[in-house]
């Protein structure tokens, strides 16, 4: 969240736009999944295992045949 506030401040100096950006980050529904080496992957609510794989392992995902 702290990174989001800093980045939003760099995006706009308009206080209303800043509030909208921060509110979106606070109330957005996200899923946090972790890779085998405990790296967090943040996905939107409703994401699938395919979305996780594309986010975490983009180089090998193109060779996937199926997911369980």
Secondary structure, 3 states (H helix, E strand, C coil): CHHHHHHHHHHCCCHHHHHHHHHHHHHCCEEEEECCCCCEEEEECCCCHHHHHHHHCHHHHCCCCCCC
